């Protein structure tokens, strides 16, 4: 059985290797939930992008709208590319499992990055994300939910993406709500859709907009 330490180290190695290919990937459309997130933020607000990858598309879009963007990623290669793609942003090589901010951001974005966490790590990182938000701050979260409810998602969590083996676990809407709502987040919006791409195949996407109360 894979340990929490193995999850982080496996994914760091995998994303270092696929960084250049991921930078050329088709990221798909920007949905209405993310647009609502942006419209909720104060002018020139401070935003944390958790698992920012190459900085595209979210850190880049936020910087274009004059938000102060900080991005973190476990992959040093991803961070190098993000700095190149989004020169106005600030980027750190940091695992989300070591997130260390408190009451610092008006908004936090996590686009598919929390898929890379096992359930114990998911709960811990959720606490760290909420802690990093200011009171009244907003949290945008995108994940994949299971393609088939009869499948044991924990047994299927070791996958191959872009030719690299990594840990990626789907989460249900209820699992997400059961973690974040007790931490003081109120759900403002939710959206579900199926997306298909050459890089990632068929994904059953769920998006959330939360507010820290």
Secondary structure by P-SEA (a helix, b strand, c coil): cccaaaaaaaaaaaaaaaaaaaaacccccccaaaaaaaaacccbbbbbbccccccccaaaaaaaaccbbbbbbccaaaaaaaaaacccbbbbbcccccccccccccbbbbccccccccaaaaaaaaaaaaaaccccbbbbbbbbcccccccccccccccccccbbbbbbbbcaaaaaacccccccccccccccccccccccccbbbbbbbbcc
